[in-house]
Amino acid sequence: MAVKIITAMLYFAAVFYLGWKGWKETKGTSDYMLAGRSVNPFIMAMSYGATFVSTSAIIGFGGVAAMFGMPLLWLAFLTIFVGVFIAMVFLGKRTRRMGLTLNCHTFPELLGKRYNSKFVQSFSGGIIFFFIPVYAAAVLTGICRMTEVSLGLPYEWMLIGITAILSVYVITGGMKAVMYTDAFQGTIMAAMMLFLIGYTYYLLGGVVPAHEKLTAMSHLMPQALQKGGILGWTQGSAQGTPLWLVIYTTLVYGVGIGVLAQPQLAVRFMTVSSDRELNRAVLYGAIFLLLTVFVIFVVGALSNAIFLEKFGKISIQMAGGNLDKIIPVFIESIMPPWFSAAFLLAMFAAAMSTLSSQFHIGGTSLANDVSQVVMPTKRDTKQVNQLGIFATILATLVWAWLLPPSIVARATAFFFGLTGAAFLPAYIFGLYWKGMTKAGAKLSMVGGFTVSMLWMLFIHKKEAVAIGLCKALFGKATLVADAAPGSVMFLLQWVDPNVVALPVSMTIAVVASLLSRSLAEDHIQFCWQNN
């Protein structure tokens, strides 16, 4: 315990120093919002990766991998190919250039100025501010569950303590403080994950024996998961079954594609000075995600084999049925004692890097894109942004207090899917299609958001049952609950909202743009002058 406390104190000392460094170097709005647009490619890539890979990925999705097995490696592939290569090469460069041309400081401001629309800017800013606290709460929950298991401290204490620490350097230091600390934290995360996978394979006798042992355990898969379609941890799931739909529509597709429309990631493209820096960042980002996302999915699945050898139980049994505790229990009961302290440090790094970015993007969206558009004020811009960040932090703390167990991965997928449906068509077409109109952007954003929310409230079983609105209005858990079991209508309950909402949003964007008046030619030429 003493080692863990001393290690944590040294870690927080480094974080506060980097936060102080960011504060000292922050001289104006550009520094506070975009780190002066002159960030080193390594720092940008590590900040991007550390923001993407949080405790929701390591604790939450690691627990999901322990339950569903190796199929989650498809998500690892998409995070690298789509989340790094496609995002940085095809979207990042145009985002940086157009953001510089239009003098944008936030993702909603980029969309608003591209379409010359205050509605687009305020609506997208409102979505970010109101819903990113749910995602942030999932990240906060992950680290608090880790400390609960590792240090034996009450979950509620950790919620307040970690939130207070983050508040200090995010509110005062702005984007420079966030990115400096992200790069430091990302380096710690990568080093810890490299040891984690190496030691896991060592305990199981090597790579091939480890996977053979996991394959031979398929008969131990819980009955509820077998009925849902899971065949085994390496065998995957039967096509078209409920859990096959959960894995591939919610986890793989929803998160793997939704990453392209993440505002806290897109804004990082505007922090570098040239396209060359983005090209260099691709390699750093890909290696980082390989060492984090890929590793934790493999370790999560293999934890079943190790737990069975050591304790005669599979992972979900060891965690008492709570997915969010599988990885913490694995670290505490299987890994060397010194690694427990180091991994706790890595989880602090993962949580704080992502949370700082979420607080920053949520607060600046409220201050810069909602309040300043709807109710302009002459107050100091930095001060208004700080108030917005404080409001985001409070909202996150409330959500973290209210969210139920085993929620981390699902809350993450919810935000990724919602932003994908609402933002992706306006974002991609705005960068690549001059014919995309203001009406197309407005209608696609509202349409994608509306379809996504309606599907969650009335069709998608997990959210519909939890919220209960469908039951209250129609007397049944979902609108398709009484369909014939196994039918297409019945299986819609496990189809992620983004599978329906994103194509609808794309279609609306194209049709509405073809039928509506184009933006002024001089405005389009101005937007594209550097593309």
Buried (B, 14 or more C-beta within 10 A) or exposed (E): EEEBEEBBEEBBEEBBBBBBBBBEBBEEBBBBBBBBBEBBBBBBBBBBBBBBBBBBBBBBBBBBBBBBBBBBBBBBBBBBBBBBEBBBEBBBBBBBBBBBBBEBBBBBBBBBBBBBBBBBBBBBBBBBBBBBBBBBBBBBBBBBBBBBBBBEEEBEEBBBEBBEBBBBBBBBBBBBBBBBBBBBBBBBBBEBBEBBBEBBBEBBEEEEEBBBBBBEBBEBBEEEBBEBBBBBBBBBBBEEBBBBBBBBBBBBBBBBBBBBBBBBBBBBBBBBBBBEBBBBBBEBBBBBBBBBBBBBBBBBBBBBBBBBEEEEEBBBBBBEEBBBBBBBBBBBBBBEEEBBBBBBBBBBBBBBBBBBBBBBBBBBBBBBBBBBBEEEEEEEBBEBBBBBBBBBBEBBBEBBBEBEBBBBBBBBBBBBBBBBBBBBBBBBBBBEBBEBBBBBBBBBBBBBBBBBBBBBBBBBBBBBBEEEEBBEEEEEBBBBBEBEEEEEBBBBBBBBBBBBBBBBBBBBBBEBBEEBEBBEEEBBEBBBEBE
